[in-house]
Amino acid sequence: MRRLLALLSLATLTASAWCQPATEAQKAGVTDPTGLDIMHFTTRLGSFKILDGKGRLEFSFTGTVLLSNVKGQSSVTGRVRREMTREGREVWTGTGRVVVVGEWRGVQWFGRDLTGFWFGAGVIRFAGEFDRNLETGRYWYEDPSNPMYWPGGTTVDIPHPPFRDGANPNTTVRPRKKI
């Protein structure tokens, strides 16, 4: 029993070592980090829409991006071209990198080869499409060993909502083996 407890505590410490809070580079430009959380995401084919977001959003992509009513700084770099600018909205197409720091009404993307993170607060809607490996994409908060998959359409809050009543969504219940 003592060995089992020692192994469980070692496994817990090892797993927590993989959990990485947001780095200073990921927080760069954010004036007040209170109440903000980190989310990472990646997909080979899909889309997302962030509504009423704030913080720092950074991602590389191929496809089309719409930035709506950004209050703060935004930059789009790479092999991209601006398709439209009107009434606080910008549409960009190509392969590049987006960095938004501040607040925004919406950021929307669709395309392929997306990798990024968001240190902030708001609501994001993921829509995954199956790639040739039948994967839709993944997102995770601080722990990359605990990814969640993008189904056809998922709305996710950031900061990560706590689970009620001490429930742990990572708990796996396995039937006991008969001896």
Buried (B, 14 or more C-beta within 10 A) or exposed (E): EEEEEEEEEEEEEEEEEEEEEBEEEBBEEBEEEEEBBBBBBBBBBBBBBBBEBBBBBBBBBBBBBBBBEBEBEBEBEEEBEEEEEEEEBBBBBBBBBBBBBBBBBBBBBBBBEBBBBBBBBBEBBBBBBEBEEEBBBBBBBBBEEBBBEBEEEBEBEBBEEEEEEEEEEEEEEEEEEEE
